Amino acid sequence: METAAVYRKIIHIDMDAFYASVEQMDNPNLRGKPLAVGGSETRGVVSAASYEARKFGVRSAMSGIQAKRNCPELLFVPPRFERYKEISKQIRNIFQDYTDLVEPLSLDEAFLDVTQNKKGNPSASLIAQEIRQRIFNEVGLTASAGISINKFVAKIASDYNKPNGQKTVNPEEVEQFLEELDIKKFYGIGKVTRDKMYHLGIFTGKDLKSKSKEFLEEHFSKSGLHFYNIVRGIHNSEVKPNRIAKSVAAEHTFTENLTSEIFMLDKLQRIAEELEKRLKKYNISGKTVTLKIKYSDFTIQTRSKTLPYFIADKGLLFETAQELLYQERMKESVRLLGISLNNLNTEMKKTVVVQLKFEF
């Protein structure tokens, strides 16, 4: 006698143009207008763009100069992360009414496992609809949702009916859904991997599925098995509400580019102080210090050093970062500096729960 397969019920909630939507909600004068959060028309990088701005090709990580070229009417506002975190906490409280299995990915998105939920509702689709309605009623913002049997498919599905929509991919629909998908829409496949797949004649999920496990492992190494599984709807990663931090970072973008290492030392000292505050707040230390340098041409360079002991002190952080700064000459003027610490003691203390940047 055959038994029916048991599937998880996973929801991916993704807020619509979150930072920009918060700004438009708080300031009625910005509603309906093309808006960029972060950057400016002379420098900086866009953190988020409203849907009105996206119609002109404005997107996150684009330089403010290019964004203004794309959309001459574009308005810029500075980010207010404390406000975004405040809103995120309200949204998280709504999630917690349905399940404790909530895994935040960032301020504006999260996975929820509602297989067993606090409402006793067997329909994940109805739960997603109810959550989205509550976010709109109680917070004033719209959200989109994807619903399926695993995190991978739910994440892809949440993009389908944006903004303010949702898509359910039922168990019997998963493989066909993935077969028909352009490979560039597969969550986790970036530009380099996409281009490599195109070169190998893999343009859709169906093309990917036609390749053997051996072929994929030959061309994509360890990722080959992952690609072989996901296109068949196999993705067993659980929703993990308590994720262990792997690194802690602090960085600063300058209003004017810096041309000399001497001018950078004062900035690095302040960054080290900020990083120390974050580390001490959560009782975290680490061994590997990484200096991040973004140049005026937007290229990024990192330099790292692993110490034989754990540190969290601003003095040692600065001293190591200074050593890394003088490791080689600057190739351009510098627009951003950052210090991160990884190889953390959280890897030994697996029960420590940390969420450094966001409380979602």
N, C-alpha and C positions, 0 to 999 in steps of 0.2 A: 504493500500500500504506500503510495507516494504522499509525502507531506509537503504542504505549501511552504515556499521560501519565506523567510522572515527578513524584512528590510527595515533599515533605519528610516526615520522621517526627519530630514534635515532641511532647515530653512536658512537661506542667506539673505539677510536684510542689508540693503545698501541705500544710504540716504542720497537724495538727488541734489547734486551740485552743493554739497553741504555747507562749506564755508561761505560761498556766495549767497546761498539761500538764507543763511542766518543774517548776513548783512542786509539783504533785501527785506527780511522780516522786521528787523530792528529799525530800519530807515526807509519809510515809505517812498521817499524821493528816489530811491535806487530801483524800485520795482519796475519791471518791464524794460530795463535798460541794460546794455551790454556792460558787464562788470568783471573786473579782475581783482582778486584778493592777492596782495603781495606784488612786488615789483613796482615799476614806474615807467613812464615813457622814455626815460633816459638811461635806466639801468635796472638791475635786479631781475628776479625770475618770478613768473606767475605761479602762485600756489594753487589757485583754483579759479575757474571761470564759470560765469552764469551761462544758462542755456542760450540766452540772447547773444552772448559773446561767442559761444561755440559755433554758431551758424557761420561765423566769419573765420573759422579755423583756429580760434584762440583756445589754448589748452594749457594744462598744468605743465610745469618745467620749461615752458617757452620763455625766451627773454622778453622783458617788457617792451624793448624796442621793436622786436618783431611783432609782438601782439598789437602794438599801436599801429604798425604798418598795415596789418591785416584788417584792423577795425579802428579807423580814425576817431570814431565817437566813443571809444572805450574809456570807461571810468576806472580809476585805480583806488583801492582802499587798503590800508594796512591790516594785516591779520590780527585778530584778537583771540588768542588761544585760550585764555581763561574763560571767555564767553563760550567758545566752542566746547570746552570741557564741561562747563556747567550744563549746556544743552545735552551733551552726550550722556551725562549722568541721569538726566530725566528719562532719556530713551532707554538706558540700561535698566532703570527701575521698572519700566513697562515690560521689558523682556523677562525680568525676574518673576513677574506675576504668572508666567507660563512655564518656565523651566529654570533650573539652576545650571543647566548645561549650556552656558553662553560663552563662546570664545571670540573675544574682540580681535579684529585684525588691525584696526586703526580707530580713530575717533568716529568715523562715519560708517563702519560696516562691521558685521559680526555674523557668526554661525550660531544657530540654535538647534539643539537636538530635542525634538518634541515627540519622540517615539512614545515615551511615557511622560505625560505633561500634567501640570497642576490643575488644569481645567477638565481633565478626563475627556477631551475632545479627540476623536479618532482621526479627524481630518486636518492634516498639516496645512492644506490650502486654505481652509477656513480660518485656522489660527493665524496664518500670515496675513490674511485679509483683515482680520480683527486687529492685529498689532499695527498694521499700517493706518487703519482708521483711527486708532487711539493716538498714534504719533501725531496725526493731523489735528485731531480734536484737542489734545492736551498740550502739544508743543507748538503746533502751527506750521509744521513742515511736512513735505511729502517724502515717501520712501518707496523703493521698489524691492521686489522679493523674487527669489528663485527657490523652488521647492523640488526636492528629489530624494533619491536613496543614498546619496553621499555628498560630501562637501564639494568635490570637483564639479559634479554636474549642477548642483544648486548654485554655485558661484557663476558658472557660465549662463545659467537660465535667468539670473537676476538682471542681466544686461539686455534681455530680449525685448521687454516692453517698457523700457525707461523713456521718460520719467513717469513716476506715479502709476506703475503697473506691476503685474506679477506673472510668472509663468511656472506651471507645474509640469515636470517631466515624470510621468508615472513609470513604475518598474518595467512594464512591458514596452515602453517607448524609448528607453534609454539608449539602446544600441543604434536604433535607426536615427535618433536625434544626433548622436555623435558622428555617425557615418556621413550625414548630410552637411556637417559643419565644416566651414573653411578652417584649415589647420591654424591660421593666425588667431582664431577665436578660442583656441584651447588655452585654458588658464595655465600659466606657467611657461608657455612657449614664447620666448622673446624673439626679437628681430633676427639675431644671429642664427638661432635654431630654426626659425621659420624659413630663412633664406637657404639654409642647408637642406631642409626638407624639400623645398621647391626644386632645388638642384637635383635631388634624388627622385623627383617625380611624385612627391607626396604633397598634394594640394588640399585634400579633404580627409575627413576621418575615415572614409571608405578606403582611400589610398593607403592610409597608415595601417589600417586593419589587414590589408592584403600582404603586408610585409611580415616575414617570419621573425620570431624572437631572436634568432641568430643574426639576421640581417640588421635588426635595430641595435643589438648589442655591439655589433661590429662597427657601426657608424656613430653610435651615441653612447658607447661605453655603459656605465652603470645606469644612465637614464633610459637606455633601451628597454629594459624590463618594465620600467615605469610607463613608458609610452605604449608598450604592448598591452599592459593591463588597463590603463585608463580608457583606451578606445573601446574596450570591451565592457566598460562600466564597472571595472574592478578598482575600487579605491577605498581601503579599509581604515583610513585615518579617522580617529574618533574626534568628536568635539571636546576640546580640552580647555576648561575654564581657567585653569591656573597654569599659565605658561611661564617657564623659567627664562629670565632675561639672559641673552648670550653676550650682550655688550651694552655699555652705557656711554653716551656721547654728549658733548656740548660743542656748539659751533657758532660762529658769528660772521655775517656778511657785512662788509664795510661800505659806507656811503661813498668813499673815495678809495680807489685802488692803492695798495701799498707797494712801494718799489724797493724798500730796503729792509733787510732782516732786523735791523735795529728798531725800526718802527713797529715791527711785528711782535717784539718781545712783550711790550706792555699789553697788547691784545691777548697774547697767549697766557699771560698771568691771570687776566680776568676770566678767560675761558677755563683755566685750571681751577680757579676758585668756584665757578659755577658747577663744574663737574664734581668737585669734592662735596658740595652741598647735596647733590643728587645721590652720590655714593653713600654718604653718611646717613641720609634720610632712611635708606633701606638696609644699612649695615652690610654693604657690598664692597669687596675689594677685588683686584685683578692683577694679572702679571704682564699682560701685553698692552703696551701703549702704542696707539696709532695716531700719527699726525696726518690730517687731511688738508690739502692745499688745492683750492680752485683758482685757476689763473684767469686773467682778463679775457682770454680766448675761450673760456668755459671748459677747458680741459681740466681733469682732476688727477692729482697725484697723491698717493699715500705712502708713508714711510713708517715702518713698525720696528719695535724693539721689545723683546720678551725678557723680563727680569727674573732672577732666581727666587723672588719672594713676592708675596701679595702686597699691593699698595693701594691707598685711597687718599693719601695726603697731597694737598695742592702743591706743596713744595717739590715733592718727588715727581708729580705729574708734570709740572712746569720744567723741571730740570731735564727730564727725559725728552719732553717735546722740544726743548731748546736744542738738545743734542741732535735730534732728528732734523730740526730746521737747518742746522749748519752742515748737515751731512753732504749736501751738494748745492750748487748755486741755483738760484731761481732762474727759470727760463723766460718768465714774463712777469708783469706786475700781478699782484695777488688781490683777489676780490673776496675771498673767504678763507678762514682758518677754522679748523676743528680738531678737538682731541677726543679720542674714544679709548675705552678700556675694555678689553675682553679677556678670555681665559680666566673667567670669574670664579670666585669661591662658591657661587650658586651651583656650579657643576658638581661640587662635592656635597652641598646641602640641598638635596633634591626636594626637600619638603618646604623650602623657602619659596614663598609666592611673591613675585615682584611684577609691577607694571609701572615702568618708570615714566614713560612719556604721557600716557593717556589713561584716564579712568572712564571707561566706556560703559 
